[in-house]
Amino acid sequence: MDGREGRLVIPAPPLWTVAVVGAAVLVVHLIWPAGPTGDATYLGALIGASVLAWLMVAGGGPGDRRAWAMVAVGLSLSATADLVWYVDYWLTGVEPDISLADPLWLVSYVALGIGLMRLTPKRDGARGVDVDAIIDSLVPAVLVLVALWELAIADLISDEASSPLARTVWATYPILDVVVLTLAVRLAIHHHRTRSRALTLFGLGVAAWLAADVGYLLATAEGLFRWLDAGWMVASVLLAAAIVAHRRDGGPALGEDVAGAHRGRMWLVMVPLLVPPVIEVRGFLDGTDANPVALGAATVALVVLASIRGHRLLRAAERARATLQVGEAHFRALPPTPPTPSWCSTPRGASSSRRATSSA
């Protein structure tokens, strides 16, 4: 009981207990993925993770509680959407293409994105937009969007067997995945030297979530769906565990940036320029032509981002050189230091010894 606020505060459990319980539920689900056991373990993992997340958020903690509250909102909306989908399936016996669960799933992405944005601080506490971080995060977003367009989105949009509403909803999910990926990369760039279990678990949870989403678009074998369900279960547990770690460890401690990070950012922008040609060569070798419009647009976008990033890096180098030159000029303008008297450089106690010798 918190005496100051008069409310019950649940202590944060050790992370190993979260891992053990989550792993046990996951193993049971993988052994019996279908039927009442599979449904119960899947929904139990998602609902249990959202409940744990809210208990940890309600208990307070350092940093921006609203950021972690939005993560809890995203988990709750996703778990509620899965429950709604299962209820529809249980009542009708047919897996729905779209249902009342889809708006909840879509809004869960929005909540998770808001949490990601709130967890990302402004550079050096300054106001305004961190253009460099946005550019660095847009590059992988463009690549993933092109890959998803070639692998799934184009086929979803052109599928005449489904209604236009269903195709629109299905195509929205991978686009939202790209948005979440962009925000996650932006968060990773800001905290690339952070020693924080919370942010590490959070990043792993987002990665598992996106991997399951993309896998669902590409999966064709029936046996793969148990692993996709496992991916969403792991993602939910990891996101809840991130909030637990935040409660136990406190806020992240940021490290200082280094020159190697800037070189890495430059490579992050330049190397992806090779991806569109690689996709074109792969299509030529396989006898399938990739969409030239998508590849052309991606190439233009990557060139523009690389040009802007390179220009900004050159400007930063020029500013650093100018600052160094000004400092050197000020140093040279200082008056020369007068020579040090010989008695000041005499070892301590030596002068008194000489006086003592002369007196003798």
N, C-alpha and C positions, 0 to 999 in steps of 0.2 A: 504494500500500500504506500503510495507517495503521499507523505504527510503534507507537503506544500500544496498539492492540488486536490487531495482527498480522493484520489482515484487509484484503481488497481493497475499496476504496471507489471506486465509479464516480462521476466528476465529473458535475455537473448540466449537460446540454447547453444551448446557447442556445435560447431559446424560438422563435426564428425557424426553427431546424432542425425542431423539433417541428411547427410550423405548415406548413412546406413539405412534409414527408413526409406529414402527415395530409391536406393538400389534394390531393396527388398521388394518394393511395389513394382519396380521395373522388371525384375526377374520373373515375378509371378505373371505379369502381363505378357512377357515374351513367351512364356511356356503355354499360357492359355489366352491368346490374343482375341478370341472371339467368344460370343456368348455372354452370359451374365458376369462371369469372372473378368473377362476382358473389358467389358463396359465399366464394371465397378472399379477396376484398377486404373483405367485411363481417366475416368472422371474424378476418382479419388485423388489422384496425383495433382490434377489441375486445381480442383477445389481446395485441397489441402494446402497447396502452395499459395493460393490467393489468401486463405485465412491466415497462414503464417505471416505473409507479407503485411497484412493489415495489423496484426498483433504487434509486429516490430515497429511499424510506422506510428501506431498509437502510443508506444512506449517512449517516443521522442528519440533524441540523438543529435549529434553535432551536424552542422552543415544545413543545407536546404532541405527541410522535411518535405516541402511540396514536391520536389523533384522525385523523391522516393515514393511519395503518395501517388504520383501519376503512374509510376511503374506498377504499384499495387492496383490502381484503377485498370490499367491495361491487362493485368493478370485476371482480375475479376471479370472484366467484360469478355475476355477470351474463354474463361471457364463457363460463364453463363451462356455464351453462344454455343459451346459444345453441348451443354446440357439441353438447350432448346432444340438443337439438331437431333440429339438422341431421342428426346421425347417425341418429336415429329416422326422419327423412324420407327420407334416402338408402337406408335398409334397406327401408322399407315402400312408398315412393313416394306416401304419403298424408300430408298435413299434419295432425298430431294436434291434437285439441281441447285435451286436457290430457295431460301426460306427466311424466316424471321431471324435466324441466327446470323445471316450475312451482315446486316447493319451493325450488329454488336461486334462481329469480328473486325469490320472496317474501322469502327470507332476505337477499338483496342489498339490498332496501329497508331492512330492519332495520339492517344494517351501515352503510348510508349515513346513516340517521337517527341512529345512535349517533355517527358522525363529526361530524354537524352539531351535535349537543348538546355534544360535547366542544370544538368550536371556538367555542362561544358562552360567553364568560366571565360570571360573576356580576357584577351591577352594583356598581361601585366595590369589587370584591373582597369584597363582603359575603356572609354566609351566608344561606341561605334561597332563596325563589323570587322572581323578578322578575315580580310580578303584572302590571305595566304592559306589559312585553314580551309576556307570554302573551296578554293581551287584544288587543293590536295585531296579533298574528299569527293569533289565532283569527278575526278579522273576515274577512280574505280567504279563510280556510279554509271558513267557513260559506258564503260566496258561491260559491266554486268547487264545494263539495259540492252545493249546490242546483242549480247549472247542470248539473253532471254527472248528477245524479239525473234532471233533466228531459230531458237529451239522450241518456243512455246507460244509466245504472244501472237505471232502472225497466224499460226494455225487456229488459235482460239477465236480470233476476230473473223476469220474466213469460214468458220464451221457453220454451215447453213442448217445443220441438223438441230441446233439449239436456238432458242429465242434470242433476239437482240439484247434483252435485259440480262439474260444469263451470260452471254458472251461479254457484255460490258463489265459485269461484276467479276467474272473470272479473270478478265484482263487487268482489272484494278489491283488485284492482290500482288502480282509481281511488280507492278509499278510502285506500290507502297513498300514492298520489300526493298526496292532500290532506294527509296527515300530513307528508310530506317538504316540501311547500310551506309548511306552518305553521312547521316548523323552519328552513327557508331564510329566511322573512320575519323570524323572530326573530333569526337571525344577522345579517341586513341591518340590522335596527334597532340592534343593539348596535354595529355597525361602520359606521354610516351616514357617518361622516367619516373613515374609514380610507383611507389611500392605500396599498393593498396589491394588487399584481397577482395574488397567489395567491388572495385572497378574491374578486376580480373574476372571474377565470377559473372559480373554483369555482361562483359564482353563475350564470354563463352556462351552465356544464355542467349544473347542476341544472335550469335553465330549459329547455334543449334536451331533456333526458331527459323531463321532464314533458310538454313539447309533443308529443314523439313518442308518448308513452303515450296522451295524450288524442286525438291525431290517429288513432291506430290504432282507438280505439273509434268514431270518427265517420266514418272513411274508407269510401267505397263504391266509388269508381272504382279499377280495378286499377292504373292508372298512378301513383296516389298512394303506393303502398307503397314504391317506390324512394326517395321523399323521406323517408318515415318511417324506413326503414333508415338513410338518411343522417343523420337526426336523432340516432339512437342512436350512430352512429359519431362524430359531432361531439361528442356529450355525453361519450363515453368519452375522447376525445382531450383535451377541455377539462379534465376532472377530473384526468387524468394531468398535463397541463400545469400545473395549479394546484399540484401537489406539486413539480414542477420549479421553479416560481417561488418556492415556499416555501424550497426548498433554496438558491436563488440569492440571494434578497432578504432572507431572515430573516423573523422574526415581524412581524405587523402593528403599526404605530404608531398608537395610538388618538388621535383628536382630541377636543377638548373639545366638550361639548354646547352648544347654543345655544337661545335662546328660540323661534326659528322652528321648531326640530325639535318642540317641544311643541305648537305650534299645528298643525303638520302631522300629528302623531299624533291630535289631536282631530278634524281633518277626515277622517282615515283611518277613524275610528269612525263619524262622523255621516253622511257621504255615502252609504255602503252601505245606509243605511235606505231609500234611494230605489229600490234594485234590485228587491225583491219587487213593489212596485206596477208598475214598468216591465215586469217579466215578465208580470204579469197583464194589463196593457194590450196588450202584444204578442200574447198568446194570444187576447184578445178580437178584435183586428183580424184575426188570421189564421184565426179560427174554430176554434181548438183551445184547450180549457180546460186550463190548467196544474193540476197536483195541488195542491188547496188545503191539504192537510195539510202537504206539504213547504214550501209558501210560508208558511203560518201558523207552523210551527215555526221557520223561518228568521227570520221577522219578530220573533218573541218572543226568539230568541237574540240577534239584533242589538240589540234595544231593551235587553235586560239588560246586554249588553256595553257599550253606549254609556252607560247609566246608571252602571254601576260606574266606567267610565273618567272620565266627567265628574265624579263624586263625588271620585275620587282627585285629579284635576287641581285641583278647588276646594280640597281639603285641602292640597295642596302649595302653592297660592297663599296660603292662610291662614297656613301655617307660615312661608313666606318673609316675609309681611307682619309677622307677630309677631316674627320674628328681627330685621327691620329696625327695628321700634319699640323693641325691647329695646336694640339698639345705639345708637339715637338717645337713649334715656333715659340710658344710661350716659355718653354724650358730654356731655349737658346737666348731669349730676351732677358732672362734673369741676370742680375749683376753677378760677377765672379765671386766665388767664396774666398774670403781672406785666408791667408795661410795660418795654420794653427801654431801658436807659440810653442817653443820647445818644452817649456815647463809643463804644458798641458799634456804633452805626450809621454812625460816621464812616468814610468810605472809607479803605481801606488806604493808610498812608503820609501821610494828611492831617494827623494830630495831630503827627507828628514834624516836618512842615513848619512848623506853627504855632510849635512850640517853637523851631525854628531861626530863625524870623522874629523872635520876641520876644527871643531872645538877641542877635540882631544889633542 
